[in-house]
Amino acid sequence: MPTAFASLILASSLLLAWPSAPAAGEHVTLRMNWYWRGIQAPFALAVERRYFEQAGLDVELLEGKGSATTVQLVGTKSDTFGFADGFTVMLNAARGVPVRAVATPINGSSFALVMLDSAPIRTVRDLEGRRLGITPGDGNTQIWPAVAAANGLRPDRVQMFQMDPRAKGPALTEGHVDAILGSAADLPVTLGLRGIRTRVLTFADLGVPAVGFTIVAHTDTIRERPDLVRRVVAASTRGFADAVREPDAAVRAIGRLAPMVDATTARAQLSVDLSFLFSPANVSRRVGFGPPEDWRATLDLLKRYREIDTVLPAEAFYTNEFLP
């Protein structure tokens, strides 16, 4: 019969052999661009596979309400990081919001003008006298004035109806609006799965190509916590790389994070989103890399169509230095 001392030694050895729980990581928030859908699946996959945890981070993914709102939240330090389109990041930064893109996971923009296939709208000019559904604060609404200007459309010739993003589908199919501003990977996908055909004119097709989705941080965070930025970028881009190889795993991850997300819809959305992952300028197809040519072109658009007067070069608004 073991002595009390022997029992204590045995218990101690078992405790030493049992793997200890990981120490709580540093808590940071990562605000998404929009409500939960396919494009956020790579982040959910990175969380599920513990990439953030392995980097010593406790990352809280938060639903978004538009890129402009996300950028503002990061700019006020209400959120540590954000996921927002490059045009909106640059537009706000040029106006003094202290943010900078630290990675560019989605090189190209999927923003588009969307209408039913039966609508008599073939060009932007065909919107004159018609009704357009928009959501203030989202990325495509930030870019729209540039699209209108590039195509010779006077904004006062279009009736703009502000609405919640979830109301756009019913508004379009029930005839309350003639077209909406959205993403080629969103409403066209959800309506298509219901057998409703749409016509999509991407902003790039309309002469306004812009940088896609970026990870954005406050300039103070970049200056004071470069290691933190590097760890967030590494874990996030790893999630995107995995999603390219295993999209179904990414969809399952977003489903566990947000059970209300329909798997079939998210899978179709993600497929479209990933088609914008690399722009032609990203010759090496490096996940998270922001091609300088793309950022310079986006800055040119801002100066030409949004009357942004800045002497800053494009490189002031983004960086690739934190990529693995």
N, C-alpha and C positions, 0 to 999 in steps of 0.2 A: 504494500500500500504506500503510495508516494507521500513523502513528507510535505508539510505546508510550503517549505522552501523550494522543494523540487517542483511542486505545482505552480509556484510563482515563476520559476525559471521557464517552465513549459509554456505558461500563458504569455510571458514576455516574448518568447521566441516566435509564437504564433502571431503576435501583434506585429513584430518586425517583418515577418514573412508576408503579411497581408498587404496588398498594394494600398497605399494611402490615397484618399480622395484628392483630386487635383485642387490646388489652391485657387481661390476665387480670382478670376482675372479682372483686369481693369475694365470698368464699365464704360462703354461708349455707345452712342446712339447713331444709327445709320438710317436716315429718313429717305424713303423711296420717292420716286417721282409721281406716283399715281396710286390708285387703289390696286389691290392685289390682282395680278394677272401674270401671263407667261414670262414677261421680260424680267420679273424679279426672281424667277425660279433659280438662277445661278447663285444668288445670295443665300437663298434658303438651303440650297445644296451645300454651300460652304459651311453654314451653321451646323447642318445635320452631320456632316463629316468631320466636325470639330476642328476645322482649319483655323478659325478664329481662336478657339480655346487653346489649341496648340501654340498659338502665337501670344498666349498670355492675356487674351482679351475676352470680355463678356460683352458681346455685341448684341444690342437690341435692335431688331429690324422694325421700322415703323412705317405704316401706310402713309402715302402722300396724297396731296391735293393739288398737284401741279408743280412743274419745275420752278416757276417763279416763287411760289410759296416755300418750296424746299430751300432754294438759294437764300431767301430772306431769313429762314430759321437758322441756317448755318452761319449767315452773316451776323446774326445777333447772339450766336453761341447757344441758342436754345437747343440745337442738335450739333453733335460733334462732326458728323459727316453727312453728305447727302448724295443722292443719285439724281442728276438733272441733265437736260440737254445742253450741249456746248454753246449754242446760240444764246440761250437764256443766261447761262453763266457769264458769258462775255458781255452781254448787254448790261447786266446788273453790275458787274465788276467795273465796267467803263463809267458807270454812273456813281461809283464810289463805294459799293458794297464790298467789304474786305474779304473776298473769296478768290480761290484759284482752283482749277481742275488739276487733280493729282494723278489721274489715270483716265483713259478713254476706252472703256470696254466695248462700246458700240460705236464704230467709226462713222457710219452713215445714218442719216435721219430718215425715219419712216413717216414723218408728219405728212399729212395729205388733206386734200379736199375730197370729201366722200359724199356721193349722192346715189340714189337708186338708179339702176341701169336704165329704167324707163324715163328718167328725168331728161328734159331737153337742155341739158347743160353739157357742153363739150369743151368749153374754154372758160377761163376765169371771167372774161368779159360777159359771158352768158349769165352771170349772177346779177347783173344790173336789174333792179326792180324786184329781186327775189329775196327770200328769207334764208338767213344763214345762222345755224346754231353754234354757239361758242361757249367756252367755259373760262371765265376770267382766272388768270393765275396759272394756266397751263402753258406748256412750251409752244404749242402751235399757234396760240393766240398772240404770243410775243413776236413770232416770225411773220404772222399774217400781213401786217402792214408792208413788209418788204415784198411779199408775194404779190399783193395788190399793186404796188408801185411798179414792180418789174413787168407786170402784165397790163399796165395802163388802165387799171380799174380804180375809179374814184370811190373811196369808202362810203361817202354819203349817198351813193347810188344803191347800197345794199342795206336791207333791214337786218340788224344784228339782234339776235335773241340770246340772252344769257341764260344758261341752264346748268343744272347739275350734270356731270358726265353720264350718270346712269340714265338720265332722261333723254339723251340724244337718240338712242335707238328707237324708242317709241315715237319721239317727235318726228323722226325721219319717215318711219314706216306708216305712220298715221297721217302724214301730210301736213303737219304743223309747221315744218320747215322744208325748204327745197334741197338743202345741203348742210353738212356739218364740217367743222374742223376736227380732225382726229388723227388717228394713226392707221397706217396700212395694216398693222398687226392687231388692231382692236376690233372696231365695229364691223369692218368688212368680213372679218373672220367669224364673229359671233352670228352675224346675219346670214352668212354663207352656209353655216352649219344648219340653219333653219330653212334653207332653200331659197333665201331672198338674195337676188343678185344685185351687186352694187358696182358702181364705176369709181375708180380711184385715180386721182391725179396727185402724185406725190409732189411735194414742194420742189424737189430736185428736178422733176420733169417740167416744172413750171418756171425753171430758170433760177431757183434759189436753193442750191445745195448747201447744206450746213453740217457742222460736226454733230454726231449723234449724242449718245448718252455718256456722261462722265461721272466720276466720283469727285466730289468737291469738298474742300476743307477751308476753314478760316485761315487767313494769312498768319495769324498769331500761332495757330496750331502747327502750321508748316514750319514756321521759324523756331518755335520753342520745343516742339515735340516731333522732330523728323523721324525718329525711330517708330513712334506710334503710327505715323502716316504710312511708313514703309510696311509695317506689319498688316495694317488694314488693306493696303493695296495688294500685297502678296496673297493674302487669304481670299480676297474677292476675285482676283484674276484667276486664281486656281479654281474657284467655283465655276467661272465662265468656261475655262478650258475643259473641265469635267462635263459641263452641260453640252458642249459641242459633241463630245464622244458618247455621252449617256443622257440624252435629252429626257428619256422616260424617267430616269432617276431624279432628275431635276424637277420634273412635274410632280412626282410623288412627294418630293420634299416641300414644294410650295403648297401642296394639298394638306400636308400635315401641319404646316404653319398656319394656313388659312383654309379651314375645312369647307368654307362656302365656295371655294374656287372649283369650277367644273374641270375635271381632268382633260376631257376631250378638247374643250375650248382652249385651255392653257397650253396643251401640246401643240395645237395649230398656231396659236399666237407665238409661242416660242420659236417655232419653225421659221416664221416670217421674221421675227426679231433677229435671229441668228444669221439670216441672209444679209443683214446690214453690219455684221460683226467687223468685217475688214473692208476698207475702202480700197480702190485701185492704188492709192498712194502708199498703203501699208504692204509693201512688196514682200516683206519677210513674214507677213501674217502673224505678227506678234500680238498676243492678246493683251489689251490694255494700252497699246502704243497709240499715241496721238500724232499722226503724220503732220509735220509742220506745214505742208502745202494746204491741208484741209483747214487748219486753224487760220492761216493767212487769208484764205478764200472767204471764210466766215467773217473775219474782221472787215474785209473789203465790202461785204454785203451790209454790215452794220453801218459803215461809213456812207455807203451809197444810198441806202434806202431807209435807214433809221436815224439819219442825221446825227450820228455819234461822232463827236469831235474829240479825238484823243491822239496824243503823240506817242502813246505806248505801242510797242511792237506786239505782234500776236503772242510771242513767247512770254509776255507778262501775264497772260491769262491762263496758261496751262504749263505743265511740266511733265517730262517722262523720267525724271531722275529717281523716282521711287519705285519703278518697276523692278521686279526680281531680276 
